[in-house]
Amino acid sequence: MDQGTLQGIGTVLTLIAFLGVCWWAYSGRNKKGFEEASKLPFADEQSPSREDERSSSQEDEQPTSQQKDK
């Protein structure tokens, strides 16, 4: 085997690997997992309504002046 044959075999193997990854990525059974993964960057963000609820719950947790006196 000369260098050209080995390069040709390497190219064919790389092409097969590439096509396999493409087939895996676009197969229908992975769609749900990929949709969930696509939403991960936004998981830490809070909607305005949640922020309002959060700030009101934090206010409820802070002791009032009457509770401090006791």
LOBAVEX-788564 format. One record per residue: x, y, z of N, C-alpha, C in turn. Coordinates in steps of 0.001 Angstrom, whole numbers, padded with zeros to 6 digits, always signed. Layout:
<lummis>
XYZXYZXYZ/...
</lummis>
This chain:
<lummis>
+000843-001181+000000+000000+000000+000000+000885+001240+000000/+000585+002103-000885+001342+003347-000914+000571+004449-000189/+001153+005616-000124+000578+006733+000627-000764+007172+000035/-000902+007172-001268-002146+007582-001916-003312+006669-001551/-003058+005376-001475-004105+004414-001095-004548+004645+000343/-003598+004853+001237-003938+005109+002642-004732+006410+002793/-004353+007420+002044-005101+008682+002097-006513+008484+001565/-006653+007684+000532-007981+007400-000018-008851+006658+000983/-008281+005679+001659-009022+004931+002682-009411+005861+003835/-008491+006725+004233-008787+007699+005296-009914+008640+004900/-009911+009068+003645-010965+009961+003159-012316+009260+003169/-012353+008015+002726-013607+007251+002699-014120+007024+004121/-013230+006671+005043-013641+006472+006436-014160+007768+007059/-013512+008877+006744-013967+010172+007245-015335+010529+006677/-015557+010251+005409-016849+010505+004781-017939+009649+005425/-017631+008392+005682-018607+007505+006329-018934+008006+007734/-017930+008434+008481-018157+008974+009824-019006+010245+009760/-018725+011124+008818-019489+012360+008659-020950+012059+008333/-021173+011157+007402-022546+010795+007031-023278+010137+008198/-022555+009356+008999-023162+008742+010177-023593+009772+011203/-022763+010767+011428-023111+011834+012372-024308+012627+011853/-024332+012920+010566-025471+013640+009983-026749+012825+010118/-026669+011538+009858-027853+010683+009977-028348+010665+011419/-027425+010548+012370-027795+010538+013785-028431+011863+014204/-027844+012975+013758-028326+014295+014172-029713+014598+013619/-030001+014133+012425-031276+014461+011798-032310+013353+011904/-032025+012294+012629-033021+011238+012769-034142+011723+013688/-035337+011252+013457-036504+011726+014186-036515+011365+015655/-035885+010276+016037-035961+009860+017437-035156+010753+018362/-034265+011565+017845-033470+012479+018665-034069+013874+018758/-035170+014115+018083-035732+015463+018002-036092+016013+019386/-036747+015215+020205-037183+015686+021522-035983+016090+022385/-034956+015270+022392-033758+015580+023184-033058+016831+022705/-032991+017010+021397-032348+018204+020848-033173+019455+021129/-034506+019333+021113-035343+020494+021432-035154+020908+022891/-035069+019923+023784-034815+020243+025192-033435+020882+025370/-032450+020352+024678-031092+020891+024783-031012+022308+024221/-031821+022599+023207-031777+023940+022622-032330+024994+023566/-033114+024583+024553-033701+025529+025507-032835+025718+026753/-031785+024937+026907-030936+025025+028094-030300+026404+028310/-029854+027111+027276-029257+028427+027535-030240+029415+028164/-031526+029180+027996-032532+030099+028518-033111+029624+029839/-032626+028528+030379-033184+027953+031598-032963+028858+032806/-031887+029628+032835-031598+030493+033976-032369+031799+033938/-032859+032169+032765-033593+033426+032651-034969+033268+033268/-035425+034333+033893-036735+034293+034518-037653+035250+033786/-038895+034849+033644-039871+035716+032997-040248+036837+033962/-040788+037953+033457-041151+039069+034342-042139+038675+035432/-043079+037790+035119-044049+037400+036133-043371+036628+037254/-042388+035822+036943-041671+035074+037979-040830+036017+038830/-040256+037041+038213-039467+037992+038983-040350+038745+039971/-041583+039078+039550-042501+039754+040454-042845+038854+041631/-043100+037578+041345-043417+036629+042408-042225+036464+043338/-041031+036437+042769-039828+036244+043559-039604+037434+044492/-039770+038641+043989-039532+039808+044829-040584+039902+045931/-041821+039522+045645-042839+039572+046682-042607+038492+047727/-042105+037333+047321-041834+036280+048295-040640+036651+049162/-039676+037368+048615-038528+037802+049411-038962+038857+050414/-039897+039694+050039-040401+040689+050965-041135+040019+052116/-041844+038930+051813-042566+038209+052853-041603+037554+053832/-040438+037143+053358-039474+036455+054205-038726+037409+055125/-038633+038686+054768-037914+039640+055593-038743+039950+056836/-038118+039941+057992-038870+040203+059206-039332+041671+059259/-040511+041851+059765-041040+043210+059936-040528+043772+061239/-040784+045023+061479-040302+045660+062701-040980+045040+063927/-042215+044557+063782-042892+043932+064908-042249+042597+065261/-041803+041867+064232-041180+040569+064479-039783+040764+065068/-039126+041837+064759-037801+042073+065293-037866+042370+066794/-038948+043055+067239-039097+043435+068633-039327+042220+069527/-039884+041175+069014-040245+040005+069835-039080+039228+070278/
</lummis>
